Amino acid sequence: MEKDQKQPYVVSSKSRVAVAINAASKTGEWIKSKVGDHRQLNIKTSSQDLVTEVDKGAEQMIRKLVQTYCPGDEFLGEESAGIGAEASANAVDAVKDAEYVWIVDPIDGTTNFVHGFPYFCVSIAVAHKGEVIVGVIYDPTHDELFVAEKGKGAYVHGNLMKSADHATLNESLVATGFPPSTSVELKTKALTDILPKVRGVRNVGSAALHLAYVAAGRIDAYWEIGLNAWDLAAGALLVAESGGTVTDVANNPYDITVRNIVASNGHIHNELIQQLHNSGLNA
């Protein structure tokens, strides 16, 4: 039966996706109430890599809900995984073969949250033996809930999403980001090279929202290097379930170990990959 775009999305109240929706919604509303009211700001790897007590509290809220409803599942959260690329990779490696693992970024876009810039979200994914099967992203500022289940499509406001249909880079709106863990030279060369070849480039400062926007057809593609599983897992499933394509920059299929992401509507994927390779992003 073909999915009806007007048919509301309904989930079982006892499913993992229902737990993820509940956790993202409750935590997101609490985070929204804390905008402009965080009391502690700490630096992780650099002045661009921030964490607040709200990030930590949000992760604890999600962890407690998961432990209550899915007590045997593993949990991989940004604020408990350790600092730096090596710690992140080790944390992913420790759980990648688990029966079920929750992959959580309690606030994706912490810098935006700290500055009151209204683009941050809660990102929650569930992987089964390394394959992402649930992805939920909640943007509390705009009250937008993005939900995907493996094989069941991707939805926003309960309505089926479909990635955009632009067929070439020069008619596409694309997005990227600038994580502190990657070199300025690599980031700026790729951006400088692609600017004259696309309709426009955007950066809202949240990997999860960029991926949700690819899934919703609001942008045609997104690339970024030096990210972590919790930045990408939920959004990658949204893109795949909306008909888009998600790979690493070498054009290998996405899995939860990927740190360098390219997500697109599918039509422009190979053209974008080639452009990034021409700019030196190829591994």
C-alpha positions in Angstrom: 0.0 0.0 0.0 1.4 3.4 -1.0 2.0 5.8 1.8 -0.5 8.6 1.9 1.1 12.0 2.6 -2.1 13.2 4.3 -2.5 10.1 6.5 -1.3 11.0 10.1 1.6 8.9 11.4 0.6 6.7 14.3 2.9 4.6 16.5 2.3 2.0 19.2 2.4 3.5 22.7 4.8 0.7 23.8 7.3 0.9 20.9 10.8 2.2 21.1 9.8 5.0 18.7 7.1 6.1 21.1 9.7 6.2 23.9 12.0 8.2 21.7 9.2 10.7 20.8 8.2 11.0 24.5 11.8 11.5 25.6 12.6 14.1 22.9 9.4 16.0 23.4 9.7 16.2 27.2 13.4 17.0 27.2 13.0 19.6 24.4 10.4 21.5 26.3 12.6 21.6 29.4 15.6 22.8 27.3 13.4 25.5 25.8 12.5 26.7 29.3 16.3 27.1 30.0 17.2 29.4 27.1 19.0 32.4 28.6 19.0 30.7 32.0 22.0 28.4 31.9 24.3 28.9 34.9 27.4 27.0 33.9 29.3 27.1 30.6 32.3 24.8 30.1 34.7 24.4 27.2 35.4 20.9 25.9 38.0 20.9 23.1 37.9 24.6 22.2 36.0 27.8 22.7 33.7 26.6 19.9 32.9 23.3 21.6 30.7 24.0 24.5 28.7 22.2 27.2 26.3 23.5 29.8 24.6 21.9 32.8 21.4 21.9 30.6 23.1 19.5 28.1 24.0 17.2 31.0 20.6 17.4 32.6 18.9 16.7 29.3 20.9 13.6 28.7 20.1 12.4 32.2 16.4 12.9 31.6 16.6 10.9 28.4 18.7 8.2 30.0 16.2 7.7 32.8 13.3 7.4 30.5 15.2 4.8 28.4 16.1 2.8 31.5 12.5 2.9 32.7 10.9 1.6 29.4 13.8 -0.3 27.8 16.0 -1.3 30.7 18.1 -3.8 28.8 19.2 -1.4 26.1 22.6 0.2 25.8 23.0 4.0 25.9 25.5 6.2 24.0 25.2 9.9 24.8 27.4 12.8 23.8 27.9 14.0 27.4 28.9 10.6 28.7 31.0 9.4 25.8 34.2 11.3 26.6 35.9 14.2 24.9 37.7 14.1 21.6 37.6 12.0 18.4 39.4 9.0 19.9 37.0 8.8 22.9 34.0 9.1 20.6 35.3 6.4 18.3 35.9 4.1 21.3 32.5 4.8 22.7 30.8 3.9 19.4 33.0 0.8 19.0 32.0 -0.5 22.4 28.2 -0.5 21.6 28.0 -0.9 17.8 27.1 -4.6 17.9 24.6 -4.3 20.8 21.2 -5.7 20.4 19.7 -2.2 20.9 21.6 1.0 21.6 20.2 4.5 22.0 22.4 7.2 20.4 21.6 10.5 21.9 22.6 14.2 21.5 20.7 16.0 24.2 21.3 19.4 22.6 22.5 19.4 19.0 23.5 23.0 18.6 24.7 23.9 22.1 26.5 27.1 20.8 23.2 28.3 19.3 21.4 27.4 22.6 24.0 29.4 24.6 23.6 32.5 22.4 19.8 32.2 22.1 20.0 31.5 18.4 16.8 29.5 17.8 18.2 26.5 16.0 19.0 23.6 18.4 17.3 20.3 18.9 17.2 16.9 20.7 18.4 14.0 18.6 17.6 10.4 19.5 18.3 7.3 17.5 18.0 3.6 18.2 20.3 1.1 16.4 19.7 -2.6 16.3 23.0 -4.5 15.9 24.6 -1.5 14.3 21.7 -0.5 12.0 19.7 2.6 12.8 16.0 1.7 13.0 14.5 4.7 14.8 15.3 8.4 14.4 13.6 11.2 16.3 14.6 14.9 16.2 12.7 17.5 18.1 13.2 21.3 17.5 11.5 22.8 20.6 11.7 26.4 19.4 9.7 25.8 16.3 7.8 22.8 17.8 8.8 20.5 14.9 9.0 16.8 15.5 10.8 14.7 12.8 10.3 10.9 13.1 11.5 8.0 11.1 11.3 4.2 11.5 13.3 1.8 9.3 11.1 0.9 6.3 8.1 3.1 7.4 9.0 6.5 6.0 10.0 9.8 7.6 7.5 12.3 9.0 7.2 15.8 10.3 4.0 17.0 12.1 2.8 13.5 11.4 3.0 14.1 7.6 5.1 12.1 5.2 8.3 13.8 4.1 10.0 13.6 0.7 13.4 14.9 -0.2 13.7 17.6 -2.9 13.7 16.8 -6.6 16.3 19.3 -7.9 18.6 17.4 -10.3 21.7 19.6 -10.5 24.0 21.4 -8.1 23.4 24.8 -9.8 19.7 24.7 -8.8 20.3 23.4 -5.3 20.3 24.9 -1.9 22.9 23.1 0.2 24.2 23.3 3.8 27.4 22.6 5.7 28.9 23.2 9.1 32.2 24.0 10.7 33.0 21.7 13.6 36.1 22.8 15.7 37.7 19.4 15.2 38.5 19.9 11.5 41.1 22.1 9.8 40.1 25.6 8.7 41.8 25.1 5.3 39.8 22.0 4.4 36.5 23.6 5.5 37.1 26.9 3.7 38.4 25.4 0.4 35.4 23.2 0.0 33.0 26.1 0.8 34.9 28.6 -1.5 34.9 26.0 -4.4 31.2 25.1 -4.1 29.7 28.6 -3.6 29.7 29.6 -7.4 28.3 26.2 -8.3 25.1 26.2 -6.2 22.1 28.4 -5.6 23.1 29.0 -2.0 24.8 27.6 1.1 23.4 27.7 4.6 24.7 26.8 8.0 22.3 26.8 11.0 24.8 25.2 13.4 23.1 21.9 14.0 24.0 18.7 12.1 20.7 17.0 13.1 18.6 19.9 11.8 20.5 20.1 8.6 19.7 16.4 8.0 16.1 16.8 9.0 15.9 19.7 6.5 17.3 17.5 3.7 14.6 14.9 4.5 11.9 17.6 4.5 13.0 18.9 1.1 14.0 22.3 2.5 17.6 21.9 1.4 19.0 19.6 -1.3 22.1 18.4 0.4 24.4 18.7 3.5 28.0 17.8 4.1 30.3 18.1 7.1 33.4 16.4 8.4 34.6 15.5 11.9 31.2 14.7 13.4 30.1 11.9 15.8 27.4 9.2 15.8 25.1 11.2 18.0 25.2 14.1 15.6 24.2 12.0 12.6 22.3 8.7 13.5 18.8 10.0 13.8 19.0 12.4 10.9 20.7 9.9 8.6 17.6 7.6 8.9 15.3 10.6 8.2 17.1 11.3 5.0 17.2 7.6 3.9 13.5 7.1 4.7 12.5 10.3 2.8 14.1 8.9 -0.4 17.5 10.7 -0.1 21.0 9.3 0.0 23.5 9.2 2.9 27.1 8.2 2.6 30.5 9.2 3.8 32.6 11.6 1.7 34.2 8.6 -0.1 30.7 7.6 -1.2 30.5 4.5 1.1 27.1 3.7 2.7 26.4 5.4 6.0 26.9 3.4 9.3 27.1 4.6 12.9 31.0 4.8 12.7 30.9 7.5 9.9 32.3 10.9 10.9 32.4 12.6 7.5 28.9 12.8 6.1 27.3 13.7 2.7 23.5 13.6 2.6 21.4 14.6 -0.3 18.1 14.3 -2.2 19.9 11.5 -4.2 19.7 13.3 -7.6 22.7 15.5 -6.9 24.7 13.1 -4.7 27.4 12.0 -7.2 27.9 15.5 -8.5 28.3 16.8 -4.9 30.7 14.0 -4.0 32.8 14.8 -7.1 32.9 18.5 -6.2 34.0 17.7 -2.6 36.7 15.3 -3.9 37.9 18.1 -6.2 38.3 20.3 -3.1 40.3 17.7 -1.3 37.6 16.0 0.8 37.8 12.4 -0.2 38.3 10.2 2.9 
